[in-house]
Amino acid sequence: MKINCLSCGHTIDIGDAYDTYKGSVRCFVCRALLEIRTVDGALKSANLLPADQHPPAEGTIERISDTG
């Protein structure tokens, strides 16, 4: 599954393992934290969390760039 970052527009590939998921996803390009909910492979909601509301990095999906 792919979603677009609400901050920078970069496409984030979160994989099929998160077809049904509720939690945080971090954009590896701009480091924005998104709170998402997916059901059966469809994005149901996505919100950009303000920097002061970022939870600890533990438990978030973070894709690491192969080029950096």
RANOR-V612354 format. One record per pair of residues at least 12 apart in sequence whose C-alpha atoms are under 8 Angstrom apart, sorted by sequence separation. I is the first residue (numbers start at 1). GAP is how many residues later the second one is. D is the distance in whole Angstrom. If there is no record, write none. Layout:
i	gap	d
I	GAP	D
I	GAP	D
This chain:
i	gap	d
1	12	6
2	12	6
23	12	6
24	12	6
34	12	6
35	12	5
1	13	6
2	13	7
22	13	8
23	13	6
34	13	6
35	13	6
1	14	5
22	14	6
23	14	7
34	14	5
35	14	7
1	15	6
12	15	7
21	15	8
22	15	4
33	15	6
34	15	6
21	16	6
22	16	6
32	16	7
33	16	6
1	17	8
10	17	8
20	17	7
21	17	5
32	17	8
33	17	8
1	18	7
20	18	5
21	18	7
33	18	8
10	19	7
19	19	6
20	19	4
32	19	8
18	20	7
19	20	6
20	20	5
8	21	8
19	21	5
20	21	6
33	21	7
5	22	6
8	22	7
19	22	4
7	23	7
18	23	8
19	23	7
7	25	6
16	25	7
5	27	8
6	28	8
5	29	8
26	34	7
28	34	7
24	35	7
25	35	5
26	35	6
27	35	7
28	35	6
24	36	5
25	36	5
26	36	5
27	36	7
28	36	6
23	37	7
24	37	7
25	37	6
26	37	8
28	37	7
1	40	7
3	40	8
6	41	8
7	41	7
6	42	6
14	47	8
14	49	8
12	51	8
